[in-house]
Structures are given as C-alpha cells and as structure tokens.
C-alpha cells in the first residue's frame, strides 16, 4: 500500500549504561556508557514502522541539515523522505538510563519552530497516497497552507488518520479518524469550557467530534484500550490485550499508522479500530519504539576470555554440534560481531521440549527485536532436574536441530546449569526475552542483564499451548 505520513520528526536518543559509584564532584551517580541508541521519533516513528511492515512510505516533513538530521536519515532507511527547506534545528530528546531505569532527559532544539515551506513533491505524495497518517508534533508542518489544502482534498478520496498534538494545528474537516489520547481530549474539552465528569472520555470525544468535523474520534486510554465515537452512533469501548510494558513509547504512533492501513484495506471503522489497538499492544510487547533504535556507539569489547573449561555447547547455523571446548569462544564472537556492526543481540532461553506454536511465536517476536537471536537451551540433565525423570522427551541434540531449522534462530547454546546465567554473562545480550504474564522486572535474570546495560522484555503468553499439554495429548493417541 502507498502510504504518506505527514508530520514532524524528532530524534530520540537513549544513552544506556551502568552506575556502580558516585561522582567525587557531587553526590550523583557516574554512568559508564554501554551504548548510545538513536531512532526516529514523531512522524518518523510512524513512517519507520509502516515501512518495516512492507508498505511504500513517503514522509512529508521538515528536516534540517545538522548532525541530528544525519542521524535521522540513517534511522529512516527504507522511507522516501520529502522535506522542505531547513528552518530550525533538529529537535532531539536524549534519555539517560541505568539498566532499565530512566534517570534524566535532555531536550535540545524543541522550542517553537517557524512554519516550514512545502514543495511540489510533498504535495504530490499526498495526492497519490492510498492512505494518509498525519502525525502532528507541534512543529508547524500541518500549519503550512499548501499542505492543509492538499489534505483537505485528500479526505474526499482516501482515509486520513490524524494524530493531534496540543501545540499543533486543528485537523482539517472530514478526516476519517482523529486519535487524541485521553489527557489531550480532556484538555481540549476543558479549554472549550466543558467540565467532563468521571473519566470524561465520551463527553470530551463528542465535543471534539463536533469541533473538528471528523467522521470519528478514537480516544486512546493506554492499557484500558480506546473509546470510539462516531456521529449518530453509540460510543464503543475497545479493550486492549493484556501486555506487560516497561516503556509505552510509540504506542500512539503505531495505532495511528495501523488504523490508516486497515481503513485503506476496506475494513469498517470498528474493525479497523479494534485491529489498530491490537497492533499497538503487540508493538509494545515486542519492545516498542526502543526496538527500532540504531546503535551508533557499541560498547568496547570485553577482554578475550581465557581458555574456558568444557561446559556449554554452542551451535551456529552451518556448523555441526561439537564440544563446548572447541566452539564456545565463537558464541561470544558472534555477539561481538553483531554489536561491532551496529546491531542488537537478542537472547532467549528455555527447555523447548516438543516445539510448538507458542514457542515459534515467542522466538519470532524475540528475533524481530534485534539483528541476531541466540537461544540458551537447557541440557538433558538440566531438564531432568527441573521437570522430572520423564523429561526431556526430545534430546538436546534434536531440540537444537529443530530450533536451528527456524529462520528466526541464529544460534543455540546448550547449558548444563539450572539457570542460563553463565551463558548470559558470556553472551551479554542487549535484550533478554522471555514469554509469560509477568513484568520484565520480575525475571530472575533482570539484575544480571541490567549490569551490562541490557534490558529484559516479556512477550505475551499464549494460553492452551504448552509442552505438558502436547505431551498429554500425544499420550492419549499412543
């Protein structure tokens, strides 16, 4: 689908590290920087996600010619960027994190900007689109009169989804859906003289529906989902799937982009809104905006390990399973090579006895968060200690072979301990992924992974899909 994203781009920077001491100059932590990750924010995030979904994406925006803009262009690989003349510095938001804990944020170049100029190419991208997303972040692109005229014409022929901003322009009349979050909707209603009672979502949404002249308003409410309002119809609540989220950044951008796609594919309003809420939840479960970051400054390589004693077994695609004493260093080098190339190392672990659909979904979700996926696999002895004498059903060699047959798995490490901590210490993944209905902070590996600046992510648990259930079903037919 040809999708045009109209809006303001930001540069989001995450500085990740560990803090083990205080500064001698002041009682503040000293952060040993592990890596610096940069990604496109605002309309750039919407465009990046849609391009990764396989759509042909044009981004109509304003882009400067400073250092921040050069990072943005790299992050927007795969997106056709159509930008007017630079009129202001690139707005940059830099967050410093210790492990998974945010410490401070610095904003640069975020003061009000003049209305940027448009070009014929920008207007043509709006006129030729099959669906349009307006991601207004208050930087002036939606105030350009030529662009507003092009959007006014576009609403008559294609779905236009408008994600508003308190400092931005009002949506043009006739857009398919406007997607304010609850705080934005309440603030707009109060500014209009209303005093919404209770949560106020419906009252605020009705007010905005009339004020903006849109076909519908979808008020997003975080983990509570969204409330859909259309003229003449009863309000419809849309629940969000239960998801454990450590950073909700990017959910609204993902929702707006998905909503435009589903409307463009011909789904009715309620169906499209429901799918968009589900897509936003899945996006967060898979790492959210942070999963799209480009690692610009990989951390220095650790010293070459001294000859390790035989222990874990590492298998890489294209290699036969061998003793750990010969191949274990290559597992470390694989992670180093990916990081040295600016990539993200993802790892997950488990027994994976009787591979099933739940495993495949978890592994695919994990692989989508980075540039390689290393699976830490319990050995046969380890499985017996954890699961009992009748397990594993499938040997470690066969389990490793089945895992490596999956396109999403790049390497398998077989370990004999009860926990994968030794493997994790050697690999030092940027992201440790587990399936389940707990929070990342509850994972026993969370503290270990945070020690080198990594983070833990959980993906949704898939009910009715388990090795135990599969084994019981097989026993009935044996």
N, C-alpha and C positions, 0 to 999 in steps of 0.2 A: 504494500500500500504506500502511496506517496503522501507523506505527512509533513506539514510545515509547522514548525514551532516558532512562535513569535514571542519575544520577551527578553529579559535582562539576564546576562550571565554574570556569575560570581566565581571567584577562585577560592575553593575550600582547601585548607592546608592542615594536616594532622601531624604534629610532632609527637612521636611516641618514644617512651624511654622508661628507665627505672630510676628510683631515688632511694639511696641507701645511706645518705649522710646529709647534714645541714651545712649551709654555707658559713664560712668563718666571718663573712661580712655582715650577715643578718640572719635571724632565725627563720630561714626559708630553705626548702629542700633544694638540693642540687640534682638536676635531671641529667642523667647520662643518656644522650640521644641515641636511640637504636636505629630509627629510620624516620624519614620525612615522606609523607604521602600527600599527593596533590590530586584533586579531582575537580571537574566542572560542576558548579552549583547553579541553582536557579534554573533558568530555561535550558542551560547547558546540561543539567542532570536529566531533564525530561528528554532532550534530544539523544543523549548517550544511551539511555535505557531503551528507547524506541529503536535506535539503530542496532543495538545488540539483539533485539527481538527479530531482526531481519527486514525491517522496513526501510524504504528510501526516505531519508530525513533531510530536510533543509531547515537551517536555523537562521531566522531573521532577527538580527540583534545589533548591538553596538559593541565594538571591540577596539580597544586601544592598541598602541604599538609598543607597550612597555614590556618589562620582563614577565609580569603576571600574565599578559596576553599570550606570550610564547608558550607558557606552561598550559594555558587553556587550549591552545590549538593542538598541542600534543594529546591532551586529555580528550579532545573532540575528534579523534581519529575515526573515520567512517561516517562523519556528519559533514554535509555540504554547508559551510559557514558563509552566510551572506551578510556582511557587516557594513554599516555606514562609516563615515569618517570619524576617527577618534576624537572625542570631545572631553573625555575625563579619564583619569587613571583607572586601572582595573580594580574593582572592589575586591578586597582579599580578607578572608576571615581565617585566622590561624588559631587552632586549638592545641593546647599542650596537655598530653595525657600521661599519667604514670600508671602503667598497666592498663586497666580498663577505666580508671577514674579520671575524669576531666579536672584540670587544675586551674586553667585560666584561658581566656580567649582574647586575641588582639584583632581589632578591626582597622583596616587601612583603606583609604580611598572610598569610604562609604558615605561621605557627605552628599547632599543633593547634587544631581548632575543636570546639565542642560539637555534639552530635548535633542536627541541625535538626528542627523539627516538620514533620508532614505535614498534608495537607488532603484532604478528600473528593474534590476534583477531581483531585489527584495519583493517588489510588488508583483512580479511575475510568479515568484514562488508561492505567494498567497493565492493568486488567481488560478494556478494549475494544481493546487493541492486537492487530494481526495478527503482529507480530514485536517483540521487545524486545532492546535493547542496554543492558547495564549497563557504564558507563564509570566505574570506581571510581578516584578520585584521592586517597583517604585523607582526605577532608574530612567524613566522617560520614554522608552521605545513605544509604548502604547499611547503616548500623547502626540506622536507625530501625525499630523493631519492626513497626509497621504496614506499612511498605513491604516489609520482608522477608516478612511474611505474604502480601502481595499477589503478590510474586514467586514464592513457594513454590506458590501456587495457579496462577499463570500457566504454570509449566513443564509442567503436565499437558496444556495445550491448544495452546500456540504455541511456536515456537523462541525460546529465550532464550540470547543470547551474552553471556558475562561476561568483560570485560577487567579483570583484577585489578590490585591495587597493593600493594606491600609493607606500607604503613601502613594498608591498607583492611581491610574485613571479608572473611571467607571466603565464597565463593559458596554460595548455597542449594543443597541437594541436588537433583539431577535436571536441572540446566541442560543445554542441548544441547551447548554447547562452552565451555570456558574457554580464554582466549588469552594465557597469560603469555609474555613474551619469554624468551630463553634465560637471561639473567642472573637474572631473577626466579625461574624454575623451579629453577635450581641453588641459589640462596639458600634457597628454601623446603625443598628436599630436604636441604641441609646442616643447616638448623635442625631438621629431623626426625631427624637422626642418621645420614643417609646420607653416603657419600663417593663420588659418581659418578666413574667412571673415564672417561678420554678426554674427549670433548666433554660426555658425560653427559646429553645431551638426552633419550634414550629412557628411561634409568633414572629421571631426575627426573620426566619426564612420567608414567611408570607410577605412581610414588609419589603424584603429585598427583591422578591419576585415581582412585586408591583413597581418598585423603584427602578429596577434595572430593565424591565421589559423583556426578560429572558423567557424561554419556553419552560425552563425548570431551574430550580436551585437545589443543590445537593450539599447539605451542611455536614461536614465531616466531624466525627466526635471521638477520634482516637480509637482506643480498644473497644468502645461501645459501638463502633461501626459508623453509620451515616443515616441521615434523615432526608428522604427525597420528597420534594414538594413541586407540584405542577399545577398550573391554573385549572380549577374546576375539579381536581382530584383530591382525595383524602391523603394526608401525609403517610408515607410508607417508611417504616424503620427497616434498615438493612444491617443485620448483625455482622460483626467481623469475626472470622475464625479465631479461636484462642491461639495466641502466639506469644512466646516468651521473647521480649525485645529489650535489648540493652541500650539501643540508640535508635529512636524513631525517625531520625533524619531521612528525608526523601520520600516518606510515605505519601504525602500530598501530591508530590510531583509524579510519582508512579501512578497514583489513582487517576489524575487528570489525563495523563497520556493513554492509559488503558481505556478509560472511558471514551475518548475520541476514537480509538481503534475499534472498539466494539460497536459504537454507533455507526461508524463508517462501514462496518461489515453487515449492517442491516438489523442488528438486534434492537428490540424496542427499549424504551428508556429504562424501565425497571430491570430488565435482564442485563442491560449494559452496566447499570449502576452496581448491581449485585456482583457481576464478574469483576468490575473495577475494584471493589472493596476486597474481594478475594485476592486479586493480583497484588494489591498493596500489602496485604498481610503476608503473602508468600515472599514478596520482595524483602520485607523486614526479616522474615525467618531465615532468608538466605544471606543475611549480612547487611542489607540496606545499602545506603549510599557509600558506606565505607568499603564495600566490596568492589567498588568501581575505581578505587584510587590507583594512581600511578606512583610507584615507589621511585623517587628521584635520588635518594641518598641511602643506599643499602648500608647496613651496619658492617663494620670491619669483620673480616673472617676470624673465627676463633683459631687458636694455635692448632697445628696438626696434632691429632691425638697420638699418644704413644701406642705402640703395638697392643691392641686390645686382646684380652683373653677370649677364646671362643664363647659365644653366648647367643645373641640374637642372630637370625638368619635374614638376609636381605635378598629380595628377588626383584630385578628390574626387567622390564619388557625386553625380549630378545635375548635374555640370558637364562641359563639353566639354574635351578636351585642348587646352591653349594653351601659348604660350611661357612659360618659367620667369620671365621678367622681370615678367610680369603677375601670376602666381599663386603664386610661391614663398613670399612672406610668409604667405599663407593656410595653407600647410602648417605653419608654425611656430605660427600662431594656433590651428590645430586642436588641436595637442598642448597648448598653453597652456589652451585652453578646457576640455579634458577634465580636466587636472590641477586647474584652478581649481574645478571642480565636485566635487573629491574623488575623481576617477577615476585609473586607471592606464593609462599609454600604453605600448603594446607595438609593437615593430617587428621586422621580419624582412627578409631580403634574398636576392637571387639572380637568375639569368637567367630561370627559369621558361619555358624554351623547350619547347614541346609539353607543356602542362599535363597532369599525370597524377595517379593516385590518391595517390601518395606526397606530391606537392605539397599536395593537398587535405587530407590528414591532418595534415601539418605546420602548415598555415595554420589549420585548425580548432583544433588544440591551442594554437597561439600566441594566437588570439583569446580562448580560454577563460581566459587568464591576466590579462586586463585589460578595459578599457572601450572601447578602440578598437585597431585593428590597421592600421599603416601599412607598406606593402611598399616597400622600396627595390629598384628594378628596374634591372638593367644595361641601358644603351642598346645599340643595334645595334653601334655602333663598339666599345664596351667588350666586348661578347660576342665580336666577331671577334678582338680582341686576346687574349682569354682562351681561346677554344675553337677558333679557326682560321677560315680564309676561308669555309668552307661553313656557318658558323653566324652569326647565328641562322637557324633555319628559319622562324620567325614574327616579324614586325616588332614593334618596341617598342609601336607604337600598338595592334596587335591583342593583344599579350600583356597590355598594361594593361587593355584592354577585357574580356578573359577573366577576369583576376583580379578586376576590379570586379564581374563578374557573380556572384561567390561572395558569399554573405551574410556570411561572416566577415571580408571585406576592406572596410575603410572608406576607405582612400586609397592611392594609388600614387605614388611618387616615382621618376622616371626620372633616373639619373645617368650621366655620361659617363666618370667616372674608373674605374680598375681596382678600387678599393675604395669602400665606402659611407661612409667616414669623414666626408666633408664633409656628407653628408646627416644622419648621426647627430649631428654637432655642432650642426646647426640644430634637429633634432627633439628631441634629448636624451631618448630614451625611458627609461621606468623599467625596462623589460625588453627585452633584445635576444635574440631566439630564432633558433636555427639547428638544422637537422636533422643528425644524424650520430652516430658512435660514439666521439666524443672528449669530454673533460671541458670544462665551461664555461671553466675557466682557460686551456685551450689555444687558445681562439678569439683570432684576432689583434685583435679589437675589444675584448677584455676590459678592458685597461688604460684605453682611451678611455672606455668606458661607466662604469667604476668612478669616473672622475674627477668625474662629477656625481652620484654616489650611486646609479647604476643597477646592474643586475646582468645577467649573461648566463645563459641557460638553454638546454640542448640537449634535443631530443626524439628519441625512438628513430628510427634509420634503418630504412627499410622496404626490405628486400632484394628484388631482381628487379623493382624499379620505378625506372626512370631514363629520362631523355630519350634518352640514347645507345641504350639497348635498344629503346625505342619507335621511334626513327628507323631502326634496323637492320631491325626487323620490318616497317615500312612500305616500306622499300626492296625487300623480298622480294616484296611483292604489287603493286608499282607496274608 
